[in-house]
Amino acid sequence: MIFFVCTMEVNGLGSSFLQNIFFCFPQRKENHSGSSLLGVFFFCSWIKACQSFIGWYFFSTQIQVIEDDKANKGSEPFTTGVRGQAPPLVTTKFQCMLFFFFFIYCKTVAYNMPCNSDMAKQSQVPLAAVIKPLAPLPPDETPPYLVDHGESGPIRCNRCKAYMCPYMQFIEGGRRFQCGFCSCVTEVPPHYFQHLDHTGKRVDCYDRPELSMGSYEFMATVDYCKNNKIPQPPAFIFLIDVSYNAVKNGMVGIVCQELKTLLDYLPRENPDVESNIRVGFVTYNKVLHFYNVKASLAQPQMMVVSDVADMFVPLLDGFLVNVSESRVVIESLLDQIPEMFADTRETETVFGPVIQAGLEALKAADCAGKLFVFHSSLPIAEAPGKLKNREDKKLVGTDKEKSLFQPQVSFYNTLAKECVVQGCCVDLFLFPNQYVDVATLGVVPTSTGGSIYKYTYFQASSDQERFLNDLRRDVQKPMGFDAVMRVRTSTGIRATDFFGSFYMSNTTDVELAGLDCDKTVTVEFRHDDKLSEETGALMQCAVLYTSCSGQRRLRIHNMAVNCCSQLADLYRNCETDTVINFFAKYAYRSVLSSPIKNVRDSLVNQCAQILACYRKNCASPSSAGQVTKCMKLLPVYLNCVLKSDVLQPGADISLDDRAYLRQLVSTMDVSESHVFFYPRLLPLQKLDVESISVPVAVRDSEERLSRGGVYLLENGLNIFLWVGVNAQQELLQNIFGTPAFGQIDPNMTSLPALDNPFSKRLREIIESVRAQRSRYMKLMVVKQEDKLELIFKHFLVEDKSNNGGASYVDFLCHMHKEIRQLLS
């Protein structure tokens, strides 16, 4: 999936809504009365002034834009293959037709790229692509075709090394081809030669995916393998914290019980063939316990390594095994682990040596793989990577706040680099009851293409379902190992910056020890020459990776965009969702090196410059109704980024949660960031039980909530079911099985399966919403005027927040002032 972007930056808001209203009318300020007709008159005058000043886009609702896009683009198949054609929004379900289906993987913010750097600088719309190389496909889409060019490997341009794609022009009767990226002419190998038809296309064009499709795969030869050796199948190693906290909260028993069945569902390319992935097991507290689960053993054997300062693997044969061959021994081990540590009193843990152990095991086996680490506390035991508690909320809001997002020791940066070299990806499951320094523990997962999952104050009764669903999906989801990604562009632009969970040892290659179907890499581009409106601009993303069967492959994604010399064309083809995705990642990375106030100010300033440039060069009162979708929704979404917990934390948000969210957003795709920053709020009181579609969402504001209604809110991480205090008894009976508001249990995490159409349809909607997200969302029932309502209202992002975040209207007033100053 690729999305093209335009970047921005943001600022704090001090003025109130009423102050901003009378910014336009200072001479009448003393006459204001909140309830007077005069106040209403001036408010309406202010609205009209804003409309004529910057157009209707400040007052457009994002719900209307989404519904219009669904109506206009969701009903008909989307025909691809037209350069610069903008696809539907990420909120619109659509089907791709014809030969180019790269919009499943690729989506740009600006489908018209500025022809030169001066125009890009004037517009203040940065250019970027959000790339999701292994994006999961809808059920009705065909997976990328696998192309084998034989022992000589994929056909490439001699100069820039771009891979064969639809943008290569065959000349001289098909004996040579001219590269669409660098214009170099290359000889066509004899085995790949084919004649051209009367239009200049090869006669086999539509028989070859690499000549007719936007996305496809090549079989890689041994030349593309590390050390010129065919890779071994990867391995999964499960490393389980067995300290007192981990045992007491039930995590150890739940993990061991689940693994007994989950190991049957390891990733495989052919569902009818057994997985090639081998598995190994380690438990740890202050020391590490390795287990020999060789098939010939009657019982598993434990080997303890207490010298954690110099980590090594005490056994080679019997540590990484085939699941089907060692099934009996593995199940015996998983039954014994909870019993062995049931009475432990050890509270201290290590962390660095745990990852070192998994890394050394993969080195010894000469393979890539993934470590699944289940961890519960701050690693304070004497060992490499030992940490101290540095949680200090006094630093929040100061210039030193950035240090809280930085790792406190360099040990993990070095360890992450070693993991990437080996192809060792790390997924971290955290179960903390107090501060664990996510900013430091997360360095290795976020540098190796891994994921972090966090279950604060884990309780088996309420959190087990969420954890197990996350674990199952994490183990089963398709992924590649030991991956390297490079983005090539046509002459005139180049990739200059990258965002995501990866490591870079040079300026061009993005290295990922693991790359799964949820991960994105965001790339920023800059001009290094002028572009042509006739030829447009090209981009090719090539990912070299090892499949779960041990096969080395190249996945190729190609995209062509138009180039423009008019600002109106640029703005018309921007996409807000992708812009905001890029802004958030840019801002969240900036907090590592800049004070948060500066980051916010920068975002607001750039947003104001974009809108001012649009107003000056593109908008007019006569065309106010035809303003682009991007300009309509930019303020509301940007305000959501500014109010987020990372950039404007409330008193109740922990430093660990902020670090966790910062790392989480860095790999989000556009659809995930869309709902994360502007949650979806669905009214349920008039739910049509016969319809297969979900209700039309309403705006995220308390004004939209009816005391007699029931609403579902989701943000990709949580689902809230808000129940109004005056909800009808019949409605409550259908949902909860009780007609009384006071008898609803606010602690329930799943709805009762009642035998009525409303209950069935509501549970279907919840499961449908969960299926759209990469993480399982825990259901929270919120009763109006209950203590949990404060958490729920935090996600009503158009309202003023308790942490000082501006309401949507206040932010519009602020942006109005900023734009006026820029234009004057």
Summary of the structure (lengths in Angstrom):
residues: 824
radius of gyration: 27.9
end to end distance: 41.0
largest distance: 90.8
contacts: 2821
relative contact order: 0.13
helix: 37%
strand: 19%
